[in-house]
Amino acid sequence: MAGSNVFEVRASVPIAEVIQALSLLIATAQASAHAIASHAERVNETPGAAWAPVCLLELAEDLHAAIQAGCIDKRAIG
């Protein structure tokens, strides 16, 4: 799958819909990562490593919010 893109954003697709889809993907991944990390912590299976994806997804969520805010600002200015 290297080199192939699963998604393609076209000019005809409203950016708000794309951002909403990204938000849903991040939220779903966060919920799954949190459940896995919580389970790993309960059974003492490298809980630190299990929480790393949770933290990375929180960063992705913050980046998503910054992109969304930037798009809103650009539309307000432009």
TIROPA-168804 format. One record per residue (C-alpha): residue in one letter; x, y, z. Coordinates in pm, whole numbers, plus 50000, padded with zeros to 5 digits. Layout:
! residues N
aXYZ ...
END
This chain:
! residues 78
m500005000050000 a503055022550009 g502725051749774 s498985048849731 n496495073449874 v493235061850024 f491755096750017 e491475123649756 v490135158149833 r488575174549530 a487695210849477 s483995202149465 v484035187649818 p483395213950086 i486385216250321 a484005215050619 e482985179750517 v486605168950485 i487455183250826 q484405166350979 a485465132750831 l488975137550970 s487525145651311 l485485113651309 l488525092751212 i490645108051488 a487905103751750 t487395067351655 a491125060351665 q491385078152001 a488615057052152 s490255024952030 a493735035152144 h492405045352485 a490625012052530 i493754992652434 a495975013552663 s493555009752953 h493514972052905 a497314970552883 e497564990453203 r495174966753384 v497144935853283 n500584952553319 e501534948352952 t503884977552882 p501335004252972 g503735032552882 a504065020552525 a500315014952503 w499625051252596 a501935065052324 p499285062252047 v496795079852275 c499195109252314 l499985109851942 l496295110451858 e495785139352100 l498485157951905 a496725149151580 e493485162551724 d495225195051820 l496705198051471 h493265191451323 a491805219451535 a494575243051424 i493945234651059 q490235240051105 a490805273551276 g493225283651001 c490685275150733 i488005295150911 d490395324750949 k491375322850584 r487745323050474 a487025352450704 i489985372050566 g489785360750203 
END
